[in-house]
Amino acid sequence: MRLAGEARRLVLAGGSGFLGRALARFFAARGWDVVVLARSAPAAELSADGVLPARWVRWDGLRQGDWAAELDGAAALINLAGRTVNCRYTAQNMLDIYTSRLDTTRALGRAIRQADAPPAVWLNSSSATIYRDARDTPQTEAEGEIGKGFSVNVAQRWEAALGEEDLPRTRRVALRTALVYGLGEGGVMQTTDTVVRLGLAGAMAGGGQHVSWIHDTDFCRAAEFLIDHELSGPVNVTAPQPLTNSEFLAAYRQAWGATLGIPSTAALIRLGALLLGSEAELLLKSRWVVPQRLLDAGFTFEHPSWPVAIDDLVALARTHGHAGR
């Protein structure tokens, strides 16, 4: 249990990846005691001096172990664990995607239930792709329509797993997060920046599909806001100004000074996804998601507009490279 005067403890489950490292830096800079639960030690790419601003505790994401003691007395838990969906949806990959999300969420729920002083709030990853392909109206938490297909089912079952245990002392939030853009190893910009600078980032399949996104600073600020405010249930963690794929890529090219942007057809995207071992849905589905609950609760975004956000990130990438800032 936490003693008087001790720093608030944040447990980051599955926190060794890009988002976990961003959150560790953010909360450690604000005086939190950050604990990363991961199968392997996070890279030292976490701060300017290369020092990990967090304690690492090994876990396998399945069985109860010594890691569960870190939840006892913690102020908050954020669960990011889950195999990437950037792959072909083979039977084995789909099974791994399900189990890496559902089993870890259930293990955390059991550990919280058994804790003497459980965390007051549990933020658990979900996905903004839970909504249908929307080209006619934005999708909010209250009025959005749940879609169909494998990726939607994953998000639905993930959120259901979050609610399985009886945890009367722990508020639970499902983070329906869009693509998070920021610098760092394993971040989406490592790939997308290269595509843009090579002149390959023209409108995709006509460019009419919407893109929802969020700057990594606002993702971290939103997590802090949700810890400190009494919201529960699903929350869209996206920037408030989604835009079409055509507009998104035009601003991206302008930020890098790329004059060429070769467009691609849906058929070409499907072929490319097949060759790269990914799924075309990641680029073709229209994600028009608005963070209505965050806005209604008074959260303000530092980077609400994509052109301003990508200008900021590209300036950082030019100065620091993609390894960090």
N, C-alpha and C positions, 0 to 999 in steps of 0.2 A: 504493500500500500504506500501511497505517496505521503511523505511527511510534510509538515508545514514549512514553507519556504523553498521546497524542492520545485524544480522546473516541471511543468506539465509534460507528461509522457505521451508521445504519439507513436503508435505501432503501425508500420507500413508493411503489410503482408504482400509478398511478391514484389518487393520494392527495389529490386536490383536493376530494373530496366530504365529506359529513358524517362518515363513519368515518375517513377520512384525516386530517381536521383534528383529530378527537378523539385519534387516535394521535400526531399531531405534537405536540400540546400535552403529552400524557402523557410521551412519551419525552424531549422537549426539557427538561421540568422535572426529569428524572432525569439530565441531563448528556449525553445522546446528541447526536451530530451527525446531524440528520435531513435527508434529501434527499427531496424530493417530485418524482416523475416524473409529469408531466401535460401534456396538450395546451395548457392555458392556466394562468395563474398562479392559485393558490388565493386565495380571499377572505381579507382580513385578520382575519376573525372567528376568531381562533386564541388570543388571549390578552387579558388585561384591558386592556392598553395598545394593542391593535390591531396589534402588531408580529408579523410572521410568524416563528415560532420554527423555521424550516426554510429550507433553500435550495431553490429551484425550478429544475428542469432540464427543458427541453421534450423531449417525445418524442411519437411518433405511435402508439406501441403496436404497430408492425408491423416497421419496418425497423431494422437495427442503425445506431447513430449515436454521437455523442459521449456520450450518456447512459449507454452501456454501461460507460464508464470508472468510473462511480460504484459499480458492483458489485465492481470490482477492489479488494480490501482492506476491503470492507464486512463488518461482523459479521453482519448479518441483512438479509433482504429480506422485505417483506410486500407481496403483490400483491392489490389491491382492484379492479382494472380490470374493468369489465363494464357493459354497458347495463342500465338498470333493467328488471325484469320486470313493473313496474306499467304494463302496456299491453295492448292487444288482441293476441292471438297471430295476427296476419296473417302471410302468407308473408314479407314484407319484414322485419317486426319480429322474427320467429323467426330469420331469417338474421342480422340485426344482433346479436341476443342471443348466438347461437353464436359469430360471428366476433369480437365484442368480448371474449369470454372466451378462446376457444381460441387465436386468433392472438397475443394479448398474452402469454399464458402460454408459448407456444412461442418467442416472441421473447426472453423473459426466460431461458428454458432455454438457448437458443443463446448468449446473452451470458454466462451463468454458465460454460458449457462452455469458452468461449474466454478466460476470466479467468485471470490468473496466480495470483491469491489470491482464489478465489471465496468468497462468503459461507458461513459454516458452517451456516446454517439458512435455509430458505426456507418461509415461511408463505404459503399460497395460498388465496384464498377458494374456498369451495364453498357448500353450502346444506343446512340441516337438513331441507329439503323433499325430500331424496333418499329419505327413508323413505316407506313406504306410509301411507295414511290409517289411523291407528291409534286405535281407540276401546276396545281390549280389553287392551292391554299396552304398557308404555313401550318405546321404541326406543333401544337402546344400540348402541355401535359393534360389539360382538361378536355381539349377538343380534338387532339390528334387521333388518327385512326391507325390501329396496329396493323402491320403488313402481314405478308405470308412468305414462307420459304425458310430455308435452313437458318440463315443468320438471324432472322426474326425469332425463330423458335429458340435459338440459343439464348437470346436476350430475355425472352419470356421465362424460360426455365431458370435462368440465372437469378432473376428478380424473385421468382417463387422460392428458390433455395434460401435467399436472404431472409424470407419471412417464416421459415419452417419452425424454428425454435421459439419457445415462449420466453421472451427476454423483457420483462416488464421494466427493467431499469436502464435499458439501452434503446435510444432512439435510432431508427434505421433509415438510411437514405440510399436510394438507387441512383447512381450517377449515369444518366443517359448522355454520354459524352461523345462529341464530334471529334474529328481528327484534330490533334493538338500539334500546333506548329511551334517549334523552338529549336535551339541549337543543342547538340549533344549526340553522343554515340547511340545509334539505334533509332534516332528520331526520323520522322517522315521526310524532313528536309534534306537529309543525306541523299535520298533518291531523287526527290522532285527538283531540287536545285540543279542537279546534273542534267535532267531532262530539259529544263527550261533553258539552261545555258547552251545546250547543244542545238537549240532551235526546233525542238520536237514538241513543244507545248502549245500547239494550236488547239482550237476548239475540238472537243471530242464528241463524235456522233451528233454533230450539229450544235453542241454547246448549250442546249436549252435546259439541261438538268441542273437542279440547284445543288450548291455545295455549302454544307455547314462546317464550321471550323471554329477554333479558338486559339488564341495566343497562349503560350505556356504560362506566362505571368498571370493572366486572368484565370487560367485553370487552377493554379495554386491559390490565388486570392479567393476564388469561389469555394474551394475546399475549406479554407479558413473561415469564410463567411458561414458556410453550412455547419461547421463545428460550433460556432458561437450563436447561431440563430435557430429557432425552434421549428425548422422545417423537417418533415419526414415524408417517406414515400418517394415516388419518382420525381427527379428534378433534371430538366434539360440543361446540360453544361455545355453551352455553345455560345458563340458570339451573337449579339442581337441583330446583326445585319448579314444574313446569308445572301448569296448572290449566285447568278448563273455560272456554269462552268466556263462559258465564253468570257464573261466579265472577270471571273476569278483568275483565269490564265493570262488575260490581257494585263491585269495589274501586276501579276507575278513577273511577266516578261519585262514590263516597264521598270520594275524595281531593280532588275539585273541589267537593264540596258540591252536586252536581247531584241533585236529587230525582227528576227525570223521566228515564226511559230507555225510549223506545218500542221494542218488539221488532220484528223484521223476519223475514219468511219467506224461504225459499231463492229462491222465484220473484222476490220483490221485490229481493233482493240481486243476482240475475242481471240484472234489468232495470237496476238502478242501475249495475252494472259496465259494462253495454253503453253506457249514456248517458255515463259518465265515461271511457270508453275504457280500461277495465281488465278483469280477469278475475275471475269470482266465486270461482274456486279459492283465491285469496289469503285469502278469509275463511271458506270452507266446509270446506276440508281440515283434518282433525284432525292436528295435529303434536304428538305426545306423545313428546318427545325428552329424554333424560337424559344429562348429561355424565359418563358412568361413568369414562372414562379420566382425565379431569382429577381427579375425586374420588379415584380409586385412586392417583394420583400425588401426592396430598397438597395439591392446590389448595383453598384456602378462599375462599368467596364473601363479599364484603362485603354483598351484597344478594341473599340466596337466596330471599326471599319477595316475591312481587309486591305485596301490600298495603303492605309497608314500602318497597319500591323506588319505587312510584308516589307514595307520600306524600313521599318525599325529592325526587323530580323535580318534583312539582307545587309544593312549597315553593320550589325553585330558580326555577321558571318565574314564580311570583308575585313573586319578588324581582328577577329579572334579565330577565324576558321570555324569548322563545324564541331570541333571537339568540346567546346564550351565557351564560357564568357568570363 
